[in-house]
């Protein structure tokens, strides 16, 4: 007796998939709150939904969350999430941060960059995308990561798309 077996799988990335990834980012942010008291709990779900909406449409490049020296605009501690498709995606457990860091005097900050696909949209389309987001961001200059240590190799993914995460700690 002979037989055959075939299977097809859809590789479409849905808002449900994107919200799964955003939920993993939110878990990291809740851990930040537990360790350092920021970001405010009422903002974490908004950050997660922002990641999900932009990731689903392919408009997210990177988003950073962390603590910075506002006078020098330099990171002391930063989580960076970079949108990733295909390749070697990982779906890690949230957390796995380095030992707690003394962040006394450093303010919480987030900085987001849009993908090249977002840049191809008309000004009106870009405005519509931004208006649909749960957070309103202002333009600015990205904080610098000067002398420090970066841990990478962590990420969250579902159905072929996700984010890779690195953790930067200044010396």
LINTA-V762858 format. One record per residue. RES is the residue in three letters. PHI is phi in radians with two decimals (* if undefined). PSI is psi in whole degrees, -180 to 180 (* if undefined). D_FIRST is the distance of its C-alpha to the first C-alpha in Angstrom with 2 decimals. Layout:
# LINTA-V762858
res=RES phi=PHI psi=PSI d_first=D_FIRST
res=RES phi=PHI psi=PSI d_first=D_FIRST
This chain:
# LINTA-V762858
res=UNK phi=* psi=133 d_first=0.00
res=UNK phi=-2.06 psi=156 d_first=3.74
res=UNK phi=-2.68 psi=169 d_first=6.76
res=UNK phi=-2.38 psi=157 d_first=10.39
res=UNK phi=-2.39 psi=129 d_first=13.43
res=UNK phi=-2.28 psi=150 d_first=16.92
res=UNK phi=-2.48 psi=135 d_first=20.21
res=UNK phi=-2.11 psi=146 d_first=23.68
res=UNK phi=-2.29 psi=142 d_first=26.86
res=UNK phi=-1.51 psi=137 d_first=30.37
res=UNK phi=-1.87 psi=23 d_first=32.90
res=UNK phi=-1.40 psi=138 d_first=35.90
res=UNK phi=-1.67 psi=120 d_first=38.54
res=UNK phi=-1.81 psi=172 d_first=40.10
res=UNK phi=-1.12 psi=-31 d_first=43.37
res=UNK phi=-1.11 psi=-44 d_first=41.51
res=UNK phi=-1.07 psi=-45 d_first=40.17
res=UNK phi=-1.12 psi=-38 d_first=43.68
res=UNK phi=-1.22 psi=-31 d_first=45.27
res=UNK phi=-1.05 psi=-49 d_first=43.02
res=UNK phi=-1.10 psi=-45 d_first=44.38
res=UNK phi=-1.04 psi=-36 d_first=47.88
res=UNK phi=-1.14 psi=-34 d_first=47.60
res=UNK phi=-1.19 psi=-40 d_first=46.97
res=UNK phi=-1.09 psi=-43 d_first=50.08
res=UNK phi=-1.04 psi=-38 d_first=51.96
res=UNK phi=-1.09 psi=-41 d_first=51.04
res=UNK phi=-1.08 psi=-43 d_first=52.63
res=UNK phi=-1.17 psi=-34 d_first=55.67
res=UNK phi=-1.14 psi=-37 d_first=56.04
res=UNK phi=-1.13 psi=-41 d_first=56.09
res=UNK phi=-1.00 psi=-45 d_first=58.81
res=UNK phi=-1.04 psi=-45 d_first=60.71
res=UNK phi=-1.09 psi=-36 d_first=60.43
res=UNK phi=-1.43 psi=-39 d_first=61.69
res=UNK phi=-2.21 psi=-3 d_first=64.28
res=UNK phi=1.43 psi=5 d_first=65.01
res=UNK phi=-2.50 psi=154 d_first=63.69
res=UNK phi=-1.30 psi=162 d_first=62.17
res=UNK phi=-1.01 psi=139 d_first=63.36
res=UNK phi=-1.00 psi=-35 d_first=60.67
res=UNK phi=-1.22 psi=-15 d_first=61.20
res=UNK phi=-1.62 psi=-21 d_first=60.33
res=UNK phi=-1.07 psi=-46 d_first=57.07
res=UNK phi=-1.11 psi=-33 d_first=55.00
res=UNK phi=-1.19 psi=-41 d_first=56.63
res=UNK phi=-1.07 psi=-43 d_first=55.73
res=UNK phi=-1.11 psi=-42 d_first=52.08
res=UNK phi=-1.20 psi=-36 d_first=51.93
res=UNK phi=-1.05 psi=-47 d_first=53.64
res=UNK phi=-1.03 psi=-46 d_first=50.99
res=UNK phi=-1.08 psi=-48 d_first=48.19
res=UNK phi=-1.11 psi=-45 d_first=49.73
res=UNK phi=-1.24 psi=-39 d_first=50.54
res=UNK phi=-1.14 psi=-42 d_first=47.24
res=UNK phi=-1.06 psi=-39 d_first=45.24
res=UNK phi=-1.58 psi=-2 d_first=47.18
res=UNK phi=1.39 psi=22 d_first=47.26
res=UNK phi=-1.78 psi=-3 d_first=51.02
res=UNK phi=-1.61 psi=131 d_first=51.29
res=UNK phi=-1.79 psi=-71 d_first=52.14
res=UNK phi=-2.37 psi=155 d_first=53.70
res=UNK phi=-2.47 psi=133 d_first=55.37
res=UNK phi=-1.98 psi=143 d_first=57.61
res=UNK phi=-2.34 psi=136 d_first=58.95
res=UNK phi=3.00 psi=-158 d_first=61.53
res=UNK phi=-2.18 psi=134 d_first=65.15
res=UNK phi=-2.33 psi=159 d_first=67.60
res=UNK phi=-1.45 psi=110 d_first=71.22
res=UNK phi=-1.19 psi=-32 d_first=72.48
res=UNK phi=-1.22 psi=-34 d_first=75.58
res=UNK phi=-1.79 psi=-7 d_first=73.67
res=UNK phi=0.90 psi=52 d_first=70.40
res=UNK phi=-2.20 psi=142 d_first=68.39
res=UNK phi=-1.28 psi=141 d_first=65.46
res=UNK phi=-1.76 psi=-39 d_first=66.00
res=UNK phi=-2.57 psi=131 d_first=62.49
res=UNK phi=-2.52 psi=138 d_first=59.72
res=UNK phi=-1.82 psi=125 d_first=56.09
res=UNK phi=-2.05 psi=129 d_first=54.63
res=UNK phi=-1.98 psi=125 d_first=51.41
res=UNK phi=-2.02 psi=125 d_first=50.04
res=UNK phi=-1.07 psi=137 d_first=47.48
res=UNK phi=-2.46 psi=139 d_first=44.35
res=UNK phi=-2.26 psi=146 d_first=41.21
res=UNK phi=1.05 psi=-162 d_first=38.08
res=UNK phi=1.10 psi=-147 d_first=38.40
res=UNK phi=-1.63 psi=80 d_first=38.71
res=UNK phi=-1.50 psi=142 d_first=39.31
res=UNK phi=-2.06 psi=152 d_first=39.98
res=UNK phi=-2.21 psi=89 d_first=40.20
res=UNK phi=-1.54 psi=170 d_first=42.69
res=UNK phi=-1.37 psi=142 d_first=44.54
res=UNK phi=-1.04 psi=158 d_first=47.91
res=UNK phi=1.76 psi=-138 d_first=50.99
res=UNK phi=1.00 psi=50 d_first=51.30
res=UNK phi=-1.53 psi=160 d_first=54.76
res=UNK phi=-1.19 psi=175 d_first=57.24
res=UNK phi=-0.91 psi=148 d_first=60.10
res=UNK phi=-0.92 psi=146 d_first=62.38
res=UNK phi=-2.00 psi=144 d_first=64.86
res=UNK phi=-1.33 psi=110 d_first=68.46
res=UNK phi=-1.93 psi=22 d_first=68.49
res=UNK phi=-1.02 psi=127 d_first=71.98
res=UNK phi=1.55 psi=-3 d_first=73.61
res=UNK phi=-1.80 psi=137 d_first=70.45
res=UNK phi=-1.67 psi=149 d_first=69.31
res=UNK phi=-1.21 psi=143 d_first=65.79
res=UNK phi=-2.63 psi=151 d_first=64.59
res=UNK phi=-2.34 psi=142 d_first=61.53
res=UNK phi=-2.41 psi=131 d_first=61.03
res=UNK phi=-2.14 psi=140 d_first=58.30
res=UNK phi=-2.11 psi=143 d_first=57.43
res=UNK phi=-1.59 psi=157 d_first=55.49
res=UNK phi=-1.35 psi=171 d_first=52.81
res=UNK phi=-1.15 psi=-30 d_first=53.41
res=UNK phi=-1.09 psi=-37 d_first=51.47
res=UNK phi=-1.15 psi=-40 d_first=54.16
res=UNK phi=-1.11 psi=-23 d_first=56.80
res=UNK phi=-1.41 psi=-12 d_first=55.45
res=UNK phi=-1.27 psi=155 d_first=56.16
res=UNK phi=-1.20 psi=163 d_first=59.47
res=UNK phi=-0.99 psi=-40 d_first=62.23
res=UNK phi=-1.15 psi=-43 d_first=61.73
res=UNK phi=-1.12 psi=-41 d_first=57.98
res=UNK phi=-1.07 psi=-43 d_first=58.70
res=UNK phi=-1.10 psi=-39 d_first=61.28
res=UNK phi=-1.13 psi=-42 d_first=58.86
res=UNK phi=-1.08 psi=-48 d_first=56.26
res=UNK phi=-1.10 psi=-38 d_first=58.99
res=UNK phi=-1.16 psi=-28 d_first=60.36
res=UNK phi=-1.40 psi=-11 d_first=56.98
res=UNK phi=-1.38 psi=151 d_first=56.86
res=UNK phi=-1.33 psi=-10 d_first=58.12
res=UNK phi=-2.17 psi=147 d_first=60.53
res=UNK phi=-1.84 psi=123 d_first=63.22
res=UNK phi=-1.89 psi=152 d_first=63.63
res=UNK phi=-1.87 psi=159 d_first=66.59
res=UNK phi=-1.33 psi=156 d_first=66.59
res=UNK phi=-3.06 psi=-174 d_first=67.74
res=UNK phi=-1.81 psi=132 d_first=67.45
res=UNK phi=-1.09 psi=136 d_first=64.63
res=UNK phi=-1.09 psi=151 d_first=65.94
res=UNK phi=-1.55 psi=151 d_first=65.88
res=UNK phi=-2.00 psi=100 d_first=64.06
res=UNK phi=-1.47 psi=-99 d_first=66.55
res=UNK phi=-1.80 psi=119 d_first=66.43
res=UNK phi=-3.06 psi=-163 d_first=63.74
res=UNK phi=-2.23 psi=137 d_first=60.29
res=UNK phi=-2.09 psi=130 d_first=56.96
res=UNK phi=-1.86 psi=129 d_first=53.75
res=UNK phi=-2.22 psi=-173 d_first=50.55
res=UNK phi=1.72 psi=7 d_first=46.81
res=UNK phi=-1.95 psi=145 d_first=46.50
res=UNK phi=-2.96 psi=172 d_first=44.92
res=UNK phi=-2.34 psi=132 d_first=43.23
res=UNK phi=-2.64 psi=158 d_first=40.32
res=UNK phi=-2.72 psi=131 d_first=37.78
res=UNK phi=0.98 psi=43 d_first=35.25
res=UNK phi=1.54 psi=0 d_first=36.46
res=UNK phi=-2.44 psi=150 d_first=40.19
res=UNK phi=-3.12 psi=-155 d_first=42.80
res=UNK phi=-2.33 psi=142 d_first=45.94
res=UNK phi=-1.69 psi=148 d_first=46.79
res=UNK phi=-2.15 psi=137 d_first=49.77
res=UNK phi=-2.20 psi=154 d_first=52.55
res=UNK phi=-2.08 psi=123 d_first=55.52
res=UNK phi=-1.92 psi=134 d_first=58.89
res=UNK phi=-2.27 psi=123 d_first=61.86
res=UNK phi=-1.28 psi=151 d_first=65.21
res=UNK phi=-1.41 psi=* d_first=67.30
